[in-house]
Amino acid sequence: IKRIKKSRQIDGIILCTTKNKDDKKLIKIAKNNNIGYFAGSDRDVLKRMLDSLKQIKNIGSVIRITGDDILVDPTYLDKAISKHLSFNADYTSSKELPPGTETEVFSYETLKFIFKNAIDTNGTEYLTNYIVDNDQFFFSIKNDIQKRHKIDARLTIDTKKDFILVKKLLEYMKKINKEYDYTLDDIKLFFSKYPKLKKINNSTKQRNMPLEYNSKLILKNI
C-alpha cells in the first residue's frame, strides 16, 4: 500500500477482499492506511472488483495489483498508466518486469465486457488469461521496460521460499534506509551483492489457471 501511494497517477486505492472471517484483518489494514476497502465474492474475483467500483463515478481505467505482488514499482506503474491512456488501450501489461513488481492496467469497459461475456468468471483470479485467451476482442499493449530492469528473479509470494526471499530483500532495503523508496536499480544491486539468494525459489513454477475454469468469452446479447 505504501508503495502504491507513491504513484502520481492513481486517484484512489481500494483493497478488495472477501466476507470470510479471516479476511477482516485486511479491512483493519485498509482503515489504518486510509484507503478504501470492499468485502465481496469469495470465488469470483472480477465480480468483487466491479462491485467495489459501483459507487465511484467517471471511472476510466483500473489498475489491478494482486495481493502476492507487494514490490510494485511506482515509476513503472505511472508509465503504464500514461501509455495506456495515450493509446486508449483496453489492456496494458508490464510482464517484462520481475514477477512481484509488475502491474496491469485495464479499461473499466474491458472489465465489464469480460464479466458480461465470460462463460465462467470463477477463474478470474487469473484475470490475465481472459485477455490472452480472447485477444481478438482487445487492444492490448506492453509497457516499455528498460533492459537493465528485466531482472531474472521471482519476487511474487506464492510459497514459503518466495516469502523468505522477499523478506530478505526488504530487510536489506530497510537497512539502507529505503524501506519503501527502493527502485528496480536497488533490487538489481541487491542481487549483484547476494547472487545466491536467487536460488532460494528459482525452482518454483508460476501457477497456471486450473483446468476446471474456462476463460473463453462468447459475445452475448449482440
C-alpha positions as CSV (number, residue, x, y, z in Angstrom):
1,I,0.0,0.0,0.0
2,K,2.8,2.4,0.9
3,R,4.5,1.6,-2.5
4,I,1.3,2.2,-4.4
5,K,0.8,5.6,-2.7
6,K,4.0,6.8,-4.3
7,S,2.3,6.8,-7.7
8,R,1.5,10.2,-9.1
9,Q,-1.2,8.9,-11.5
10,I,-3.7,7.0,-9.4
11,D,-6.8,8.6,-7.9
12,G,-7.6,6.1,-5.3
13,I,-6.9,2.7,-3.8
14,I,-9.4,0.0,-2.9
15,L,-8.4,-3.1,-1.0
16,C,-10.8,-5.9,-2.3
17,T,-11.2,-8.8,0.0
18,T,-13.8,-11.4,0.9
19,K,-16.5,-11.7,3.6
20,N,-14.6,-14.5,5.2
21,K,-13.9,-14.1,8.9
22,D,-10.2,-14.5,8.4
23,D,-10.1,-11.5,6.0
24,K,-11.5,-9.0,8.5
25,K,-7.9,-8.2,9.5
26,L,-7.3,-6.9,5.9
27,I,-10.1,-4.4,6.4
28,K,-8.3,-3.2,9.5
29,I,-5.2,-2.7,7.4
30,A,-7.1,-0.7,4.9
31,K,-8.6,1.6,7.6
32,N,-5.2,2.1,9.2
33,N,-3.7,3.2,5.9
34,N,-6.7,5.4,5.0
35,I,-7.6,3.6,1.8
36,G,-10.9,2.2,0.6
37,Y,-12.0,-1.4,1.1
38,F,-14.6,-3.8,-0.1
39,A,-15.6,-7.3,1.1
40,G,-17.3,-9.3,-1.7
41,S,-17.4,-12.6,-3.6
42,D,-15.1,-15.3,-2.3
43,R,-14.6,-17.1,-5.7
44,D,-15.5,-14.5,-8.4
45,V,-12.6,-12.0,-8.1
46,L,-13.8,-10.0,-11.1
47,K,-17.3,-9.6,-9.6
48,R,-15.6,-8.4,-6.4
49,M,-13.6,-5.8,-8.3
50,L,-16.6,-4.5,-10.2
51,D,-18.8,-4.4,-7.1
52,S,-16.2,-2.4,-5.3
53,L,-16.3,0.3,-8.1
54,K,-20.1,0.7,-8.3
55,Q,-20.2,3.8,-6.1
56,I,-17.4,5.6,-7.9
57,K,-18.2,8.0,-10.8
58,N,-16.3,8.6,-14.0
59,I,-14.0,5.6,-13.9
60,G,-11.7,5.3,-16.9
61,S,-9.1,2.8,-16.0
62,V,-8.5,0.3,-13.3
63,I,-5.1,-0.9,-12.1
64,R,-5.0,-4.5,-10.8
65,I,-2.4,-5.3,-8.2
66,T,-2.7,-8.8,-6.7
67,G,-2.0,-9.4,-3.0
68,D,1.0,-11.6,-3.7
69,D,2.8,-8.8,-5.6
70,I,3.9,-6.4,-2.9
71,L,7.0,-4.9,-4.5
72,V,5.1,-2.8,-7.0
73,D,7.4,-0.3,-8.8
74,P,5.5,3.1,-8.7
75,T,7.6,4.6,-11.5
76,Y,6.7,1.8,-14.0
77,L,3.1,1.9,-12.6
78,D,2.8,5.5,-13.7
79,K,4.5,4.8,-17.0
80,A,2.0,2.0,-17.7
81,I,-0.9,4.3,-16.9
82,S,0.4,7.1,-19.1
83,K,0.9,4.7,-22.0
84,H,-2.4,3.1,-21.5
85,L,-4.2,6.4,-21.6
86,S,-2.2,7.8,-24.6
87,F,-3.0,4.7,-26.7
88,N,-6.6,4.4,-25.3
89,A,-5.8,0.7,-24.8
90,D,-8.1,-2.0,-23.4
91,Y,-5.2,-3.6,-21.5
92,T,-1.6,-2.7,-20.7
93,S,0.9,-5.2,-19.2
94,S,4.3,-4.8,-17.7
95,K,5.2,-8.5,-17.9
96,E,8.8,-8.0,-18.6
97,L,9.4,-6.7,-15.1
98,P,10.2,-9.3,-12.5
99,P,7.1,-11.0,-11.1
100,G,6.1,-9.2,-7.9
101,T,6.9,-5.7,-9.2
102,E,4.5,-5.5,-12.1
103,T,1.0,-4.2,-12.5
104,E,-1.8,-4.4,-15.1
105,V,-4.0,-1.6,-16.4
106,F,-7.5,-2.4,-17.7
107,S,-10.0,0.0,-19.1
108,Y,-13.2,-0.1,-17.0
109,E,-15.2,-1.1,-20.0
110,T,-12.9,-4.1,-20.7
111,L,-13.6,-5.4,-17.2
112,K,-17.3,-5.1,-17.7
113,F,-17.0,-6.7,-21.1
114,I,-15.3,-9.7,-19.7
115,F,-17.8,-10.1,-16.9
116,K,-20.7,-9.9,-19.3
117,N,-19.4,-12.3,-21.9
118,A,-17.3,-14.8,-19.9
119,I,-18.6,-18.4,-19.8
120,D,-17.2,-18.7,-16.3
121,T,-16.0,-15.9,-14.1
122,N,-15.0,-18.1,-11.1
123,G,-11.5,-18.3,-12.6
124,T,-10.9,-14.5,-12.7
125,E,-8.3,-14.8,-10.0
126,Y,-6.3,-15.5,-13.2
127,L,-7.8,-12.4,-15.0
128,T,-4.9,-12.0,-17.5
129,N,-5.9,-15.3,-19.1
130,Y,-9.2,-13.8,-20.1
131,I,-7.3,-11.2,-22.1
132,V,-4.7,-13.5,-23.6
133,D,-7.1,-16.3,-24.5
134,N,-9.5,-13.9,-26.2
135,D,-7.1,-11.4,-27.7
136,Q,-9.3,-10.9,-30.8
137,F,-11.6,-8.7,-28.6
138,F,-9.0,-6.5,-27.1
139,F,-6.4,-3.8,-28.0
140,S,-3.5,-4.8,-25.7
141,I,-0.2,-3.1,-25.4
142,K,3.0,-3.5,-23.4
143,N,4.7,-1.1,-21.1
144,D,8.2,0.0,-22.1
145,I,10.7,-1.7,-19.8
146,Q,14.4,-0.7,-19.8
147,K,16.7,-3.6,-20.5
148,R,18.5,-3.3,-17.2
149,H,15.2,-3.7,-15.3
150,K,14.3,-7.0,-16.9
151,I,15.7,-8.8,-13.8
152,D,15.6,-12.5,-13.8
153,A,14.2,-13.0,-10.3
154,R,11.0,-14.3,-8.9
155,L,9.6,-11.7,-6.4
156,T,6.0,-12.7,-6.1
157,I,4.9,-14.5,-3.0
158,D,3.1,-17.8,-3.5
159,T,5.3,-20.1,-1.4
160,K,7.3,-20.1,1.8
161,K,10.5,-19.9,-0.2
162,D,9.1,-16.8,-2.1
163,F,8.3,-15.2,1.3
164,I,11.9,-15.9,2.6
165,L,13.4,-14.2,-0.4
166,V,11.2,-11.1,-0.4
167,K,11.7,-10.8,3.4
168,K,15.5,-10.8,3.0
169,L,15.2,-8.2,0.2
170,L,13.0,-5.9,2.3
171,E,15.3,-6.3,5.3
172,Y,18.2,-5.1,3.1
173,M,16.2,-2.1,1.8
174,K,15.3,-1.1,5.3
175,K,19.0,-1.4,6.3
176,I,20.0,1.1,3.5
177,N,17.2,3.5,4.5
178,K,15.0,2.7,1.5
179,E,12.3,0.7,3.2
180,Y,9.5,2.0,0.9
181,D,11.6,4.0,-1.6
182,Y,13.7,1.3,-3.3
183,T,13.9,1.2,-7.0
184,L,14.5,-1.6,-9.5
185,D,18.1,-0.5,-9.6
186,D,18.3,-1.1,-5.9
187,I,16.8,-4.6,-6.4
188,K,19.3,-5.3,-9.1
189,L,22.1,-4.1,-6.8
190,F,20.8,-6.4,-4.0
191,F,21.1,-9.5,-6.3
192,S,24.5,-8.4,-7.5
193,K,25.6,-8.4,-3.9
194,Y,23.8,-11.6,-2.9
195,P,23.5,-13.6,-6.1
196,K,23.0,-16.9,-4.3
197,L,19.7,-15.7,-2.9
198,K,18.1,-16.0,-6.3
199,K,18.4,-19.8,-5.9
200,I,16.1,-19.8,-2.8
201,N,13.0,-20.0,-5.0
202,N,14.3,-20.4,-8.6
203,S,12.8,-23.9,-8.8
204,T,9.3,-22.6,-8.0
205,K,7.0,-22.6,-11.0
206,Q,4.3,-19.9,-11.6
207,R,0.8,-21.2,-11.0
208,N,-1.3,-21.7,-14.1
209,M,-5.0,-21.3,-14.4
210,P,-6.7,-24.5,-13.1
211,L,-8.3,-26.7,-15.7
212,E,-11.7,-26.6,-14.0
213,Y,-12.1,-22.9,-15.1
214,N,-12.9,-21.8,-18.6
215,S,-11.5,-18.4,-19.7
216,K,-13.4,-18.3,-23.0
217,L,-15.6,-15.4,-23.9
218,I,-18.7,-15.7,-26.1
219,L,-20.4,-12.5,-27.1
220,K,-23.9,-12.2,-25.6
221,N,-26.9,-10.0,-26.5
222,I,-25.5,-8.6,-29.7
